[in-house]
Amino acid sequence: MRQLCVLALSSLAIISAGSAQASKTPIKGEINYPCTANDSLTQRIQSHMFDGVELTEAQRQRMRDLTDQFRFRHSVTNVGDLEQMQQLTLSPQFDEEAVLQQAQKMANQQVKFQVEMAHVRNQIYGLLTAAQKKQVQQNYERRIDNLCDVHELQ
């Protein structure tokens, strides 16, 4: 049950973060992510995974380097898929097959993005000491318990 809860909530968080970024973008057709150390992409990569973990300056610098590399590979996102889905949704004749194909295309892009984010997180996790890794595990267990408690209240 916990795994299902985590999967559902993490998928929603990533999708809502992407749509929130898209809604703030003044450029038609593209979303440009700025390359700053404190932007939302860095926060998404860390995903509160390392909250409460004391990092050395060398570890922080390596984390910034890894997130900058990731950010460079994902600096521009095409908004055309969102526009296509909007057109399909508002069409007078609902085309379920076209919506399914568009949704699948968008989902595949999200899966690829999540896999690459997980790879960066894994690289960052590899930089930690045993004590820091233990703290990360404790933080994770606490977040899962909180998420499931909230889910059970609904």
C-alpha positions, -999 to +999 in steps of 0.1 A: +000+000+000+029+024+009+045+018-025+013+025-043+008+057-022+043+069-030+040+061-067+007+079-071+018+110-051+052+113-067+036+111-102+011+138-093+039+160-079+060+158-110+031+164-134+019+193-113+054+208-111+057+205-149+023+221-155+031+249-130+063+257-149+045+257-182+018+281-169+045+306-158+063+307-192+059+338-213+076+321-244+051+304-267+062+268-276+091+264-252+098+264-215+133+276-207+148+265-173+174+290-161+207+276-149+208+288-113+217+268-083+185+276-064+158+270-090+130+246-089+147+219-110+175+216-084+148+213-057+130+186-078+161+166-082+169+167-045+132+161-038+137+167-001+158+136-002+187+153+015+168+175+039+184+174+074+216+159+061+247+179+068+268+181+037+304+191+033+312+219+009+327+194-015+295+174-015+274+205-021+296+215-050+294+180-066+256+181-061+255+214-079+277+201-107+254+170-112+222+191-112+238+216-136+246+187-160+211+174-158+197+209-162+218+214-194+203+183-209+168+194-200+170+231-206+141+234-231+108+216-231+083+218-260+049+230-249+033+217-281+022+185-264+002+204-238-014+225-266-022+194-286-039+178-255-058+210-249-071+210-285-081+174-283-098+180-250-118+210-263-126+195-297-164+192-305-159+155-314-140+136-287-113+114-303-104+089-276-077+072-297-059+106-303-062+115-267-048+081-257-019+085-281-011+120-269-013+110-232+010+081-239+035+103-256+035+127-227+037+099-202+067+084-220+085+118-218+077+119-181+090+084-175+123+093-193+126+124-173+120+106-140+146+079-149+172+105-156+163+124-123+166+091-104+200+085-120+212+120-108+198+113-073+217+080-073+249+097-082+243+123-054+235+095-029+268+078-038+286+109-026+273+105+010+289+089+040+273+059+057+259+082+085+245+105+059+229+076+040+213+065+072+198+099+077+185+099+042+168+065+049+152+078+081+140+109+063+124+087+036+107+065+061+093+095+079+080+111+047+063+078+036+046+075+070+034+111+067+022+106+032+003+075+041-012+091+072-025+120+050-038+095+024-057+075+051-073+107+064-089+114+030 
